[in-house]
Amino acid sequence: MDFEFSPEQQELRAAVRQLAARQCVPERLLAWESEPAGVDEATRRQIADLGWLAVGVPEAAGGTGGSLVDLACLVGECARALVPRPIVGAIRAAALLADLEPRHPLLPQLATGERILAVALDEESAREPRAYRSEVVSSADGAAVSGAKAYVPDAAEADLHLVAAREAGGISLVLVERRAPGVRLAPIKTFGGDRQAHVEYQRAPVTGRLGAPGAAAVPLAGAWRRQVALALAEMVGGMEAVLEMTVAYVKEREQFGQKIALFQAVRHQIADMGTACTAARHLAWQAITRVCSGTEEGTELASACAYVGQAFKRLCWTGHHLHGGAGFVVEHRMRFHSERAQSLCIRYAPEAPALAEVAAALLDG
Amino acid sequence: MNYDLSPRERAWRDEVRAFIREHVDEDLSRETREVGNEGRGPRALKFLQALRDRGWWGLAWPKEYGGLEKTAVEQWIFIDEIETAGAPMLPLTATSVAPTIMRIGTEEQKREWLPRISNAEIDFALGYSEPEAGTDLASLRTHAVLDGDEWVVNGQKMWNTMAHMATHNWLAVRTEPDAPKHKGISMMIVPMDAPGVSVQPIWVWPGLRTNALFLDNVRVPRSYLIGERGMGFYYAAMALNFERLSIGSIGMARRHFRALVAAVKERVVDGRALREDPWVRERLARLQVEIDAARMLGLETAVALDRGGVPAAESSMAKIYVSELTQRIADAGCEILGLNGQTHAQEATALAEGRMQWLYRIAPMLAFGGGTNEVQRDIIGFMGYGLPRK
């Protein structure tokens, strides 16, 4: 029990924090919002050159072979500084592919940013793989995917889509070229800074596979848990940023002739933000480290999801409240964090299934 | 980044658990649920004796005083296990008074008092609060005046819990009337059998007895003022430091939550298993998540202590969170058990050991006692986030 990052992790965090803070200044945050890809090419290139995309890729596949904890340090700092979501999406996609197939030939290209992979899992009416309707059908011409995927991050920018679909009585993971015939994209406007699209696959040819047909459900579930763990790190990074900026603001803002931090009503809201942030940080890192080492004892991940997602959103409400109008202008970082809080929570840490898992462990044993 | 108990911590936890298995039985649990004995019935005293025989009164004491000098995380494990088992906690004499004397007492005072504490010859009640000095402790008025080689003490203390069973009182008294209010207080030991000491019972809502203490020209030897004159307020604050781990412990609340869950698993209402009720499931799951969060806050305090810090903000976070969560657990427990949730512990039909209504009654005290939650939130703001005081 030490609650300390290793010297290497501290170094990684400090390096990312320093660089990200320089990059992600308010005018660029706004500019990125109007970029179709969510980030300009030069920034994408620059960050790829720093090796961030390679952290989740094994050394044998051209990466730096970081652990889940290392990855969590990286994306946590990205979230704190508001690094564009498509960058984090690329880090995540490389890590997901590496989890599923550590020697996949695509990994070196993802590690350098040469190619972009989008992960197409959810459907408009299905979050659980068992409810997917998309399917892989084989014919004399080979295998092809048909169906509709929804809210696919970075789908338009990607060179390849990793698609989960029904096959052989189970779920398969297949690769489809984004520009292949039968792939139709409809970008959608969402908040949270990522670039999502609905994707329609009409007999889109399969150009690669992860694992045997119909055998992907279990490995995908495991890889998804690691993606969820990364989201916890992102949310905690965002919480720390919101808390810090709110503390700084109440120390500086004056009303009624004094700093508003002197009002007990304000001070007590800071105290509650700090308490929530501290509890969230430890629940998150406990879950991340246990998922990383495969030593979960119970429902650490579900419990962290249920707590951290809600805590982050509440923290943002309070942050907005204490910033008043100053935090309400579009260029202010507050609202970027608030948007990400909600979009991360919706995708990775929805409260209801997390609570259901905790309840089942409590009551159905 | 490591959230697992080390092999040494795990071995210690197992040792504590084995001790609990050996010494906590249903009779002891029933006794602690009885009204009026304050956890000091004959079985509890036997349990405390067993803890003492094991050398565990000195868990946190330095080795030079015969203590085990356990780390804060190990102390946290001990508190967590004892509370989770519903066993009596170590007396404040061992956890608060003794370590204070070790820190601040003269050599002569240590020689006089520490052996008598170690062999349980003496036991203290803590006399801090007064009718007009609660949260604002530094405004206390009980005073002592030197008359030759004796202090003459006059005044009144409130919430002097255990005074009716203690041999001595650990008293905060004003000895420097002309000094600023924080700098005029001293710590003094007052034997309960000294002439002029009287105790009046005060019964509080959860069925616990505490006391008012009256001091009428009580004479105590000059050497019974412990440490330096005028430093009492700071000594009391220091003693609070020793209590940081227990004050934010989730152990008691978790124990009652477990009893609630066990009851829910058995209960059938309107022909349906209560545990299948979606509202019950959601409410219990939320509380479990919050218990997990509270545990992390307690551990944060312990880890910070082991790093050599003074985790004032962290322990305040744990204290606030646990006290307010206990209220939510108690409320949910009463409601989930329905009509049974109002039942007293002595009724044979009471579910969850009849503790939900008791928890409901004691929970408010956790929030205003031990430093009100408002003061704790101030501490977090000042100490944790550097908010200005003026």
HADDOCK unambig.tbl for C-alpha pairs under 7 A between the chains (distance, minus, plus):
assign (segid A and resid 1 and name CA) (segid B and resid 2 and name CA) 5.12 0.50 0.50
assign (segid A and resid 1 and name CA) (segid B and resid 3 and name CA) 4.80 0.50 0.50
assign (segid A and resid 1 and name CA) (segid B and resid 4 and name CA) 5.30 0.50 0.50
assign (segid A and resid 1 and name CA) (segid B and resid 5 and name CA) 5.51 0.50 0.50
assign (segid A and resid 1 and name CA) (segid B and resid 6 and name CA) 6.44 0.50 0.50
assign (segid A and resid 2 and name CA) (segid B and resid 1 and name CA) 6.48 0.50 0.50
assign (segid A and resid 2 and name CA) (segid B and resid 2 and name CA) 5.46 0.50 0.50
assign (segid A and resid 2 and name CA) (segid B and resid 3 and name CA) 6.80 0.50 0.50
assign (segid A and resid 2 and name CA) (segid B and resid 303 and name CA) 6.62 0.50 0.50
assign (segid A and resid 3 and name CA) (segid B and resid 1 and name CA) 4.99 0.50 0.50
assign (segid A and resid 3 and name CA) (segid B and resid 2 and name CA) 5.54 0.50 0.50
assign (segid A and resid 3 and name CA) (segid B and resid 3 and name CA) 6.53 0.50 0.50
assign (segid A and resid 4 and name CA) (segid B and resid 1 and name CA) 4.77 0.50 0.50
assign (segid A and resid 5 and name CA) (segid B and resid 1 and name CA) 4.86 0.50 0.50
assign (segid A and resid 6 and name CA) (segid B and resid 1 and name CA) 6.80 0.50 0.50
assign (segid A and resid 251 and name CA) (segid B and resid 387 and name CA) 6.58 0.50 0.50
assign (segid A and resid 261 and name CA) (segid B and resid 387 and name CA) 6.22 0.50 0.50
assign (segid A and resid 261 and name CA) (segid B and resid 388 and name CA) 6.73 0.50 0.50
assign (segid A and resid 262 and name CA) (segid B and resid 388 and name CA) 6.43 0.50 0.50
assign (segid A and resid 262 and name CA) (segid B and resid 389 and name CA) 6.55 0.50 0.50
assign (segid A and resid 262 and name CA) (segid B and resid 390 and name CA) 6.55 0.50 0.50
assign (segid A and resid 267 and name CA) (segid B and resid 378 and name CA) 6.71 0.50 0.50
assign (segid A and resid 267 and name CA) (segid B and resid 381 and name CA) 5.74 0.50 0.50
assign (segid A and resid 268 and name CA) (segid B and resid 377 and name CA) 5.42 0.50 0.50
assign (segid A and resid 268 and name CA) (segid B and resid 378 and name CA) 6.60 0.50 0.50
assign (segid A and resid 270 and name CA) (segid B and resid 381 and name CA) 6.49 0.50 0.50
assign (segid A and resid 271 and name CA) (segid B and resid 377 and name CA) 5.40 0.50 0.50
assign (segid A and resid 271 and name CA) (segid B and resid 380 and name CA) 5.43 0.50 0.50
assign (segid A and resid 271 and name CA) (segid B and resid 381 and name CA) 5.44 0.50 0.50
assign (segid A and resid 275 and name CA) (segid B and resid 317 and name CA) 5.45 0.50 0.50
assign (segid A and resid 279 and name CA) (segid B and resid 293 and name CA) 5.29 0.50 0.50
assign (segid A and resid 279 and name CA) (segid B and resid 296 and name CA) 6.02 0.50 0.50
assign (segid A and resid 279 and name CA) (segid B and resid 297 and name CA) 5.82 0.50 0.50
assign (segid A and resid 282 and name CA) (segid B and resid 296 and name CA) 6.09 0.50 0.50
assign (segid A and resid 283 and name CA) (segid B and resid 293 and name CA) 6.49 0.50 0.50
assign (segid A and resid 283 and name CA) (segid B and resid 296 and name CA) 6.80 0.50 0.50
assign (segid A and resid 286 and name CA) (segid B and resid 3 and name CA) 5.67 0.50 0.50
assign (segid A and resid 303 and name CA) (segid B and resid 289 and name CA) 5.26 0.50 0.50
assign (segid A and resid 307 and name CA) (segid B and resid 289 and name CA) 6.51 0.50 0.50
assign (segid A and resid 355 and name CA) (segid B and resid 282 and name CA) 6.49 0.50 0.50
assign (segid A and resid 355 and name CA) (segid B and resid 285 and name CA) 5.52 0.50 0.50
assign (segid A and resid 355 and name CA) (segid B and resid 286 and name CA) 6.72 0.50 0.50
assign (segid A and resid 358 and name CA) (segid B and resid 285 and name CA) 5.50 0.50 0.50
assign (segid A and resid 359 and name CA) (segid B and resid 281 and name CA) 5.55 0.50 0.50
assign (segid A and resid 359 and name CA) (segid B and resid 282 and name CA) 6.84 0.50 0.50
assign (segid A and resid 359 and name CA) (segid B and resid 284 and name CA) 6.84 0.50 0.50
assign (segid A and resid 359 and name CA) (segid B and resid 285 and name CA) 4.82 0.50 0.50
assign (segid A and resid 363 and name CA) (segid B and resid 265 and name CA) 6.30 0.50 0.50
assign (segid A and resid 363 and name CA) (segid B and resid 275 and name CA) 6.38 0.50 0.50
